[in-house]
Amino acid sequence: MSAVSGLLAAYTRLNGFSALMEKARRDDDASMSSRKDACLELCRLLTPQERETASLDALEFQTILRSRCGVSQAELEALRSAIETGDSLGSSVDVLEKISRSLIRERSAMAGRISGG
């Protein structure tokens, strides 16, 4: 795999995670009492991973959130808990905004590397 195709694959994944975050926010706004697919998928990606059964998607997503977006483990756990208990994500709105803004910045930076590559 060339460096450019590797960047394109990473960009596609980052773009998918960013789209999921936005969809989860819209799903929560539309219905606080029941979780939609995007919220459930977000919860799956935020679930702690056991070595034997680890999901590559979840590991990648959580690593991006912690290392590139500066989201703490406690923030991730609070967000996952809000989804699992059916609470409004409004209680985690600052974390959602932080993640969303960070993913947009990362996506933009990566797009610049791709076009410059």
TIRO-2110 file (N, C-alpha, C; in Angstrom, 1 decimal):
// TIRO-2110
0.9, -1.2, 0.0, N, 1, A
0.0, 0.0, 0.0, CA, 1, A
0.9, 1.2, 0.0, C, 1, A
0.7, 2.1, -0.9, N, 2, A
1.4, 3.4, -1.0, CA, 2, A
1.1, 4.3, 0.1, C, 2, A
1.9, 5.3, 0.4, N, 3, A
1.6, 6.3, 1.5, CA, 3, A
0.3, 7.0, 1.2, C, 3, A
0.1, 7.4, -0.1, N, 4, A
-1.1, 8.1, -0.4, CA, 4, A
-2.4, 7.2, -0.2, C, 4, A
-2.3, 6.0, -0.7, N, 5, A
-3.5, 5.1, -0.5, CA, 5, A
-3.7, 4.8, 1.0, C, 5, A
-2.6, 4.8, 1.8, N, 6, A
-2.8, 4.6, 3.2, CA, 6, A
-3.5, 5.8, 3.9, C, 6, A
-3.1, 7.0, 3.4, N, 7, A
-3.7, 8.2, 3.9, CA, 7, A
-5.2, 8.3, 3.5, C, 7, A
-5.4, 7.9, 2.3, N, 8, A
-6.8, 7.9, 1.8, CA, 8, A
-7.7, 6.9, 2.6, C, 8, A
-7.1, 5.7, 2.9, N, 9, A
-7.9, 4.8, 3.8, CA, 9, A
-8.1, 5.4, 5.2, C, 9, A
-7.1, 6.0, 5.7, N, 10, A
-7.2, 6.6, 7.1, CA, 10, A
-8.2, 7.7, 7.0, C, 10, A
-8.2, 8.5, 6.0, N, 11, A
-9.1, 9.7, 5.8, CA, 11, A
-10.6, 9.1, 5.8, C, 11, A
-10.8, 8.1, 5.0, N, 12, A
-12.1, 7.5, 4.8, CA, 12, A
-12.6, 7.0, 6.2, C, 12, A
-11.8, 6.4, 7.0, N, 13, A
-12.2, 5.9, 8.3, CA, 13, A
-12.5, 7.1, 9.2, C, 13, A
-11.6, 8.1, 9.2, N, 14, A
-11.9, 9.3, 10.0, CA, 14, A
-13.2, 10.0, 9.6, C, 14, A
-13.4, 10.1, 8.3, N, 15, A
-14.6, 10.7, 7.8, CA, 15, A
-15.9, 9.9, 8.3, C, 15, A
-15.8, 8.6, 8.3, N, 16, A
-16.8, 7.7, 8.8, CA, 16, A
-17.1, 8.0, 10.3, C, 16, A
-16.1, 8.1, 11.1, N, 17, A
-16.2, 8.3, 12.5, CA, 17, A
-16.9, 9.7, 12.7, C, 17, A
-16.4, 10.7, 12.0, N, 18, A
-17.0, 12.0, 12.1, CA, 18, A
-18.5, 12.0, 11.7, C, 18, A
-18.8, 11.4, 10.6, N, 19, A
-20.2, 11.3, 10.2, CA, 19, A
-21.1, 10.6, 11.3, C, 19, A
-20.5, 9.6, 11.9, N, 20, A
-21.2, 8.8, 13.0, CA, 20, A
-21.5, 9.8, 14.1, C, 20, A
-20.5, 10.6, 14.5, N, 21, A
-20.7, 11.5, 15.6, CA, 21, A
-21.8, 12.5, 15.3, C, 21, A
-21.9, 13.0, 14.1, N, 22, A
-22.9, 14.0, 13.8, CA, 22, A
-24.3, 13.3, 13.8, C, 22, A
-24.3, 12.1, 13.2, N, 23, A
-25.6, 11.4, 13.2, CA, 23, A
-26.1, 11.0, 14.6, C, 23, A
-25.2, 10.7, 15.5, N, 24, A
-25.6, 10.3, 16.9, CA, 24, A
-26.1, 11.6, 17.6, C, 24, A
-25.5, 12.7, 17.3, N, 25, A
-26.1, 14.0, 17.9, CA, 25, A
-27.5, 14.3, 17.4, C, 25, A
-27.7, 14.1, 16.1, N, 26, A
-29.0, 14.3, 15.5, CA, 26, A
-30.0, 13.3, 16.0, C, 26, A
-29.6, 12.0, 16.1, N, 27, A
-30.5, 11.0, 16.7, CA, 27, A
-30.9, 11.3, 18.1, C, 27, A
-30.0, 11.8, 18.9, N, 28, A
-30.3, 12.1, 20.3, CA, 28, A
-31.3, 13.3, 20.3, C, 28, A
-31.1, 14.3, 19.5, N, 29, A
-32.0, 15.5, 19.5, CA, 29, A
-33.4, 15.1, 19.1, C, 29, A
-33.5, 14.1, 18.1, N, 30, A
-34.8, 13.7, 17.6, CA, 30, A
-35.5, 12.8, 18.6, C, 30, A
-34.9, 12.1, 19.4, N, 31, A
-35.6, 11.2, 20.3, CA, 31, A
-34.7, 10.8, 21.5, C, 31, A
-35.0, 11.5, 22.7, N, 32, A
-34.2, 11.2, 23.9, CA, 32, A
-34.6, 9.9, 24.5, C, 32, A
-35.8, 9.5, 24.3, N, 33, A
-36.3, 8.3, 25.0, CA, 33, A
-35.9, 7.0, 24.4, C, 33, A
-35.5, 7.0, 23.1, N, 34, A
-35.1, 5.8, 22.5, CA, 34, A
-33.8, 6.0, 21.7, C, 34, A
-33.0, 5.1, 21.7, N, 35, A
-31.7, 5.2, 21.0, CA, 35, A
-31.9, 4.7, 19.5, C, 35, A
-31.3, 5.5, 18.6, N, 36, A
-31.3, 5.1, 17.2, CA, 36, A
-30.0, 4.4, 16.9, C, 36, A
-29.9, 3.9, 15.7, N, 37, A
-28.7, 3.1, 15.2, CA, 37, A
-27.4, 3.8, 15.5, C, 37, A
-27.3, 5.1, 15.2, N, 38, A
-26.0, 5.8, 15.3, CA, 38, A
-25.6, 5.9, 16.8, C, 38, A
-26.5, 6.1, 17.7, N, 39, A
-26.2, 6.2, 19.1, CA, 39, A
-25.7, 4.8, 19.6, C, 39, A
-26.4, 3.8, 19.1, N, 40, A
-26.0, 2.4, 19.5, CA, 40, A
-24.7, 2.0, 19.0, C, 40, A
-24.4, 2.5, 17.7, N, 41, A
-23.1, 2.2, 17.1, CA, 41, A
-22.0, 3.0, 17.9, C, 41, A
-22.3, 4.2, 18.2, N, 42, A
-21.3, 5.0, 19.0, CA, 42, A
-21.0, 4.4, 20.4, C, 42, A
-22.1, 3.8, 21.0, N, 43, A
-21.9, 3.1, 22.3, CA, 43, A
-21.0, 1.9, 22.1, C, 43, A
-21.2, 1.2, 21.0, N, 44, A
-20.4, 0.0, 20.7, CA, 44, A
-18.9, 0.4, 20.5, C, 44, A
-18.7, 1.5, 19.9, N, 45, A
-17.3, 2.0, 19.6, CA, 45, A
-16.7, 2.5, 20.9, C, 45, A
-17.5, 2.9, 21.9, N, 46, A
-16.9, 3.4, 23.1, CA, 46, A
-16.8, 2.3, 24.2, C, 46, A
-17.2, 1.1, 23.9, N, 47, A
-17.1, 0.1, 24.9, CA, 47, A
-15.7, -0.3, 25.2, C, 47, A
-15.3, -0.5, 26.4, N, 48, A
-13.9, -1.0, 26.7, CA, 48, A
-13.7, -2.3, 26.0, C, 48, A
-12.5, -2.4, 25.5, N, 49, A
-12.1, -3.6, 24.7, CA, 49, A
-11.3, -4.6, 25.4, C, 49, A
-11.7, -5.8, 25.4, N, 50, A
-10.9, -6.9, 26.0, CA, 50, A
-10.0, -7.5, 24.9, C, 50, A
-8.8, -7.8, 25.3, N, 51, A
-7.8, -8.2, 24.4, CA, 51, A
-8.2, -9.4, 23.5, C, 51, A
-8.9, -10.3, 24.0, N, 52, A
-9.3, -11.5, 23.2, CA, 52, A
-10.4, -11.2, 22.2, C, 52, A
-11.2, -10.2, 22.5, N, 53, A
-12.4, -10.0, 21.6, CA, 53, A
-12.4, -8.5, 21.1, C, 53, A
-11.3, -7.9, 21.1, N, 54, A
-11.2, -6.5, 20.7, CA, 54, A
-11.7, -6.2, 19.3, C, 54, A
-12.4, -5.2, 19.2, N, 55, A
-12.9, -4.7, 17.9, CA, 55, A
-11.9, -3.7, 17.3, C, 55, A
-11.4, -3.9, 16.1, N, 56, A
-10.4, -3.0, 15.6, CA, 56, A
-11.0, -1.6, 15.4, C, 56, A
-12.3, -1.5, 15.0, N, 57, A
-12.9, -0.2, 14.8, CA, 57, A
-13.0, 0.5, 16.2, C, 57, A
-13.4, -0.2, 17.2, N, 58, A
-13.5, 0.5, 18.6, CA, 58, A
-12.1, 0.9, 19.1, C, 58, A
-11.1, 0.0, 18.9, N, 59, A
-9.7, 0.4, 19.3, CA, 59, A
-9.2, 1.6, 18.6, C, 59, A
-9.5, 1.7, 17.3, N, 60, A
-9.0, 2.8, 16.5, CA, 60, A
-9.8, 4.1, 16.9, C, 60, A
-11.1, 4.0, 17.0, N, 61, A
-11.9, 5.1, 17.4, CA, 61, A
-11.5, 5.7, 18.8, C, 61, A
-11.3, 4.8, 19.8, N, 62, A
-10.9, 5.2, 21.1, CA, 62, A
-9.5, 5.8, 21.1, C, 62, A
-8.6, 5.3, 20.3, N, 63, A
-7.3, 5.8, 20.2, CA, 63, A
-7.3, 7.2, 19.6, C, 63, A
-8.0, 7.4, 18.6, N, 64, A
-8.1, 8.7, 18.0, CA, 64, A
-8.7, 9.7, 19.0, C, 64, A
-9.8, 9.3, 19.7, N, 65, A
-10.4, 10.2, 20.6, CA, 65, A
-9.4, 10.6, 21.7, C, 65, A
-8.7, 9.6, 22.2, N, 66, A
-7.7, 10.0, 23.4, CA, 66, A
-6.5, 10.7, 22.9, C, 66, A
-5.9, 10.2, 21.8, N, 67, A
-4.6, 10.8, 21.4, CA, 67, A
-4.7, 12.0, 20.5, C, 67, A
-5.7, 12.1, 19.6, N, 68, A
-5.8, 13.2, 18.7, CA, 68, A
-6.8, 14.2, 19.1, C, 68, A
-7.8, 13.8, 19.8, N, 69, A
-8.9, 14.7, 20.2, CA, 69, A
-8.9, 15.1, 21.7, C, 69, A
-8.0, 14.5, 22.4, N, 70, A
-7.8, 14.9, 23.8, CA, 70, A
-9.0, 14.6, 24.7, C, 70, A
-9.7, 13.6, 24.4, N, 71, A
-10.8, 13.2, 25.2, CA, 71, A
-10.3, 12.1, 26.3, C, 71, A
-10.6, 12.4, 27.5, N, 72, A
-10.2, 11.5, 28.6, CA, 72, A
-11.0, 10.2, 28.6, C, 72, A
-10.4, 9.2, 29.3, N, 73, A
-11.1, 8.0, 29.5, CA, 73, A
-12.4, 8.2, 30.3, C, 73, A
-12.3, 9.1, 31.3, N, 74, A
-13.6, 9.4, 32.1, CA, 74, A
-14.7, 10.0, 31.2, C, 74, A
-14.3, 10.9, 30.3, N, 75, A
-15.3, 11.5, 29.4, CA, 75, A
-15.9, 10.4, 28.5, C, 75, A
-15.1, 9.5, 28.0, N, 76, A
-15.6, 8.4, 27.1, CA, 76, A
-16.5, 7.6, 27.9, C, 76, A
-16.2, 7.2, 29.1, N, 77, A
-17.1, 6.4, 29.9, CA, 77, A
-18.4, 7.1, 30.3, C, 77, A
-18.3, 8.4, 30.5, N, 78, A
-19.6, 9.1, 30.8, CA, 78, A
-20.5, 9.2, 29.6, C, 78, A
-19.9, 9.4, 28.4, N, 79, A
-20.7, 9.4, 27.2, CA, 79, A
-21.3, 8.1, 26.9, C, 79, A
-20.5, 7.0, 27.1, N, 80, A
-21.1, 5.7, 26.9, CA, 80, A
-22.2, 5.4, 27.9, C, 80, A
-22.0, 5.8, 29.1, N, 81, A
-23.0, 5.5, 30.2, CA, 81, A
-24.3, 6.3, 29.8, C, 81, A
-24.2, 7.5, 29.3, N, 82, A
-25.4, 8.3, 29.0, CA, 82, A
-26.2, 7.6, 27.9, C, 82, A
-25.5, 7.0, 26.9, N, 83, A
-26.1, 6.3, 25.9, CA, 83, A
-26.8, 5.0, 26.4, C, 83, A
-26.1, 4.3, 27.2, N, 84, A
-26.6, 3.0, 27.7, CA, 84, A
-27.8, 3.2, 28.6, C, 84, A
-27.8, 4.2, 29.4, N, 85, A
-28.9, 4.4, 30.3, CA, 85, A
-30.1, 5.2, 29.7, C, 85, A
-29.9, 5.6, 28.5, N, 86, A
-31.0, 6.3, 27.8, CA, 86, A
-31.1, 7.8, 28.2, C, 86, A
-30.1, 8.3, 28.9, N, 87, A
-30.1, 9.7, 29.2, CA, 87, A
-29.9, 10.5, 27.9, C, 87, A
-30.3, 11.8, 28.0, N, 88, A
-30.0, 12.7, 26.9, CA, 88, A
-28.5, 12.9, 26.8, C, 88, A
-28.0, 12.9, 25.5, N, 89, A
-26.6, 13.2, 25.4, CA, 89, A
-26.3, 14.7, 25.7, C, 89, A
-27.4, 15.4, 25.9, N, 90, A
-27.2, 16.8, 26.3, CA, 90, A
-26.3, 17.0, 27.5, C, 90, A
-26.3, 16.0, 28.4, N, 91, A
-25.4, 16.1, 29.6, CA, 91, A
-23.9, 15.9, 29.2, C, 91, A
-23.7, 15.4, 28.0, N, 92, A
-22.3, 15.2, 27.4, CA, 92, A
-22.1, 16.1, 26.2, C, 92, A
-22.9, 17.2, 26.1, N, 93, A
-22.8, 18.0, 24.9, CA, 93, A
-21.4, 18.6, 24.7, C, 93, A
-20.7, 19.0, 25.8, N, 94, A
-19.4, 19.5, 25.7, CA, 94, A
-18.4, 18.5, 25.1, C, 94, A
-18.5, 17.3, 25.5, N, 95, A
-17.7, 16.2, 25.0, CA, 95, A
-18.0, 15.9, 23.6, C, 95, A
-19.3, 15.9, 23.2, N, 96, A
-19.7, 15.7, 21.8, CA, 96, A
-19.1, 16.8, 20.9, C, 96, A
-19.2, 18.1, 21.4, N, 97, A
-18.7, 19.2, 20.6, CA, 97, A
-17.2, 19.1, 20.5, C, 97, A
-16.5, 18.8, 21.5, N, 98, A
-15.0, 18.6, 21.5, CA, 98, A
-14.6, 17.5, 20.5, C, 98, A
-15.3, 16.4, 20.5, N, 99, A
-15.0, 15.3, 19.6, CA, 99, A
-15.3, 15.7, 18.2, C, 99, A
-16.4, 16.3, 18.0, N, 100, A
-16.8, 16.7, 16.6, CA, 100, A
-15.8, 17.7, 16.0, C, 100, A
-15.5, 18.8, 16.8, N, 101, A
-14.5, 19.8, 16.3, CA, 101, A
-13.2, 19.2, 16.0, C, 101, A
-12.7, 18.3, 16.9, N, 102, A
-11.4, 17.7, 16.8, CA, 102, A
-11.4, 16.8, 15.5, C, 102, A
-12.4, 16.0, 15.3, N, 103, A
-12.5, 15.1, 14.1, CA, 103, A
-12.5, 15.9, 12.9, C, 103, A
-13.2, 17.1, 12.9, N, 104, A
-13.2, 17.9, 11.7, CA, 104, A
-11.8, 18.5, 11.4, C, 104, A
-11.1, 18.9, 12.5, N, 105, A
-9.7, 19.4, 12.3, CA, 105, A
-8.8, 18.3, 11.8, C, 105, A
-8.9, 17.1, 12.4, N, 106, A
-8.1, 16.0, 11.9, CA, 106, A
-8.3, 15.6, 10.5, C, 106, A
-9.6, 15.6, 10.1, N, 107, A
-10.0, 15.3, 8.7, CA, 107, A
-9.4, 16.4, 7.8, C, 107, A
-9.5, 17.6, 8.2, N, 108, A
-9.0, 18.7, 7.3, CA, 108, A
-7.4, 18.6, 7.2, C, 108, A
-6.8, 18.3, 8.3, N, 109, A
-5.3, 18.2, 8.2, CA, 109, A
-4.9, 17.0, 7.4, C, 109, A
-5.7, 15.9, 7.5, N, 110, A
-5.3, 14.7, 6.7, CA, 110, A
-5.6, 15.0, 5.2, C, 110, A
-6.7, 15.7, 4.9, N, 111, A
-7.0, 16.1, 3.5, CA, 111, A
-5.8, 16.9, 2.9, C, 111, A
-5.3, 17.8, 3.7, N, 112, A
-4.1, 18.6, 3.3, CA, 112, A
-2.9, 17.7, 3.0, C, 112, A
-2.7, 16.7, 3.8, N, 113, A
-1.6, 15.8, 3.6, CA, 113, A
-1.8, 15.0, 2.3, C, 113, A
-3.0, 14.6, 2.1, N, 114, A
-3.3, 13.8, 0.9, CA, 114, A
-3.1, 14.6, -0.4, C, 114, A
-3.6, 15.8, -0.4, N, 115, A
-3.5, 16.7, -1.6, CA, 115, A
-2.0, 17.1, -1.8, C, 115, A
-1.3, 17.2, -0.7, N, 116, A
0.1, 17.6, -0.8, CA, 116, A
1.0, 16.4, -1.1, C, 116, A
0.4, 15.2, -1.0, N, 117, A
1.2, 14.0, -1.2, CA, 117, A
1.2, 13.6, -2.6, C, 117, A
END
